[in-house]
């Protein structure tokens, strides 16, 4: 591998490190002052975009002065072009009034826009649903202004402002650029010209990057590579950091681990058995409908343990008074909650003679629902169970109070209803900004119809928590959707609070 030789310098700039387009622009501008972008592009045999990129590079090295000038002009919008051809709605309404038309013969635009303007201007009035002429102008100034703009001419200021306000015209800003070499640039240009003449620069003489093809063919051995300017200033790279959601996942994991819980994981694609049936949800429950749950075509079904299913079937048929269908239970779904992980864990514990345990899980869940500031179709849920024969409702309140206390949040408990827990409660926090209570979690004691077929004992404390809603409170985010927009500025400046 060889490097470009015969390097020329101009002041502190090593010309051999400049891109070939930069050198071409330099040599094209020798002795010229205030040359336009178009003329510079022709002289350097480059397109305007390439000239601008090179111009900014040379300007940063104090080799080139860039003069930018702006000019404004009015142009017709699509609506303005249509009005130029068909006239303004109020003008058409005046025509209709002269013909004594009824309102129902007008177009929607003429009814909503034209009548209001024609009435305001004193041209027409509406009586008994019919249009009547009050006065007829000799000319309409803003329509004349519209015609002037269409001819590329400038109307009077007042008419122009009115057309822009109505959306019939828009102010367009045209920019133009011209270039002049600095003294250092003139010197650098001469050096660049010598490099080109000597054959050590120009198209095909240098290589800017090492490609896969060059490596595979071995042509890199004979190539001459353009030098890199290792002293050029670069933007300070932002340091990496955990996404706020990832940071709070880690925090919640640590809180539960410190409280003596074990972490559990599960599949996001689950059988309807574990997602619904094992949780005492009848097979005709509305939560199973397509408008609430995502069903999968591939895989079409998911297997489940037949021994556990027999016990669940017995409870379902006894309590819900219907014939339990195994084909419904094997339907594949995207899990609607992480409670299915708790169901699986309870079944595992049941095989170990109902030993006590406490688990938590954090995972994504999916629900086919409309999104708003506090609802998403895909979100995280924090699941937990305490399987202990001596557990009671006060223990449940204690666990939840301890968790949210360590998270630094004040909450309230209120009674609620859930299909598979009794008694049940919701956990809320007060949102000062919205002046309302926001639900954070649902909890309760699993009904015997759930815990007995799975764990073989009762009671089991259980809860399902939102992950995003506490994060919204901690970070003072008003819309849950903004947590997933990946705004780099927000991510850089967001402080993970205790």
Secondary structure, 3 states (H helix, E strand, C coil): CEECCCCCEECCEEHHHCCHHHHHHHHHCCCCCCEEHHHHHHHHCCCHHHHHHHHHHHHHCCCEEEEEEEEEEEEECHHHHHHHHHCCHHHHHHHHHHCCCEHHHCCHHHHHHHHHHHHHCCCEEEECCEEEECCCCCCCHHHHHHHHHHCCCCCCHHHHHHHHHHCCEEEEEEEEEEEEECHHHHHHHHHHHHHHHCCCCCCCCCECCCCHHHHHHCHHHCCEECCCCCCCCCCCCCCCCCCHHHHHHHHHHHHHHHCCCEECCCCCEEEHHHHCHHHCCCCCCHHHCCCCCCECCCCCECCCCHHHHHHHHHHHHHHHCCCCCHHHHCEEEECCCCHHHHHHHHHHHHCCCCCCEEEEEEEEEECCCCCECCECCEEEEEEEEEECCCCCHHHHHHHHHHHHHHCCCCCEEEEEEECCEEEEEEEEEEECCCCEEEEEEEEEEECHHHHHHHCCCCCEEEEEEECHHHHHHHHCCCCHHHHHCCCHHHHHHCCCCC
